[in-house]
Amino acid sequence: MEKSTRRLESSADQGMPEQYLTTDQVAAWLQIAPKTLRNWRSAGLGPPAIKIYGHVRYSRATVEAWVAATAEVA
């Protein structure tokens, strides 16, 4: 069985500098509901986030590091 890898298209691929990701973008990337990601953030379980003028954002590198650190072999 071939391992499926899911990759969020980088804004750098679109000719723009690296951007921070929204809750909806990270949730889609992780294939979870945005509400789940918000609950994880509230409980301190999900990837670290920052707020920019009241808007929650995630650094792509931080999310990738969190996935690598918390992923388990199924």
N, C-alpha and C positions, 0 to 999 in steps of 0.2 A: 504494500500500500504506500503510495507516494505521500510524503508529508506536505501538507498545505501551509504555505507561508503567506501571511496577509501583510501587505505593506501600504501604508498611507502615502499617497502621492505627495512628494515633498514640494513645498513652494519654491525651493531652489530649482526643481525640475521645470517650473513654470517661468524661470528667469527672474524670480524675486528672491530677496534675501530670506534666510530662515525665519519663520514666524512662530509665534506661540500658538498652541492648539486650543480650541474651545472644548468644553465638556462634551458637546455632541460629537465632535470629531474624534476625540479619544475614545468615547463610548463605542462609536462605529468601528474604530480600529480594533478595539478589544472584543467586539461582538457582544456587548452587554447594553442594557438599557441605561440611558443617561441618569435616571433616578438611582440606579445601583451605584454608579460612579459618584454621584453626589452623596449618597449614604456612606460609601467607603471614605470619602474625603472628610465627612463630618465625624466619623469614628476613628480617623487616623489610620485607615487600613489601605487606602489606595495610593496611587502615585502622588508625590508631592506636587502641590499646585501653588500658584501665586495669584494675587489679585492686583490688577492694574486698573486704577480708577473704578474699583468696585466690580470689575469683570474677572471671573476666574479663568485662568489660562494655565496651560501645561507646556513645559519645554519638551520638545520631541526627544532630546537626549535623556532627559530625566525619566520620561515614561519608558523609553527603551531599557534604561538601567534598572528601573523598578521591575519590569517584566522579567529581565534576565535574573534578577535576584530572587524573585518570588515564584518563578515557573518551576513546575514539577513534572517529571516524566510520567505520562499516563500509562 
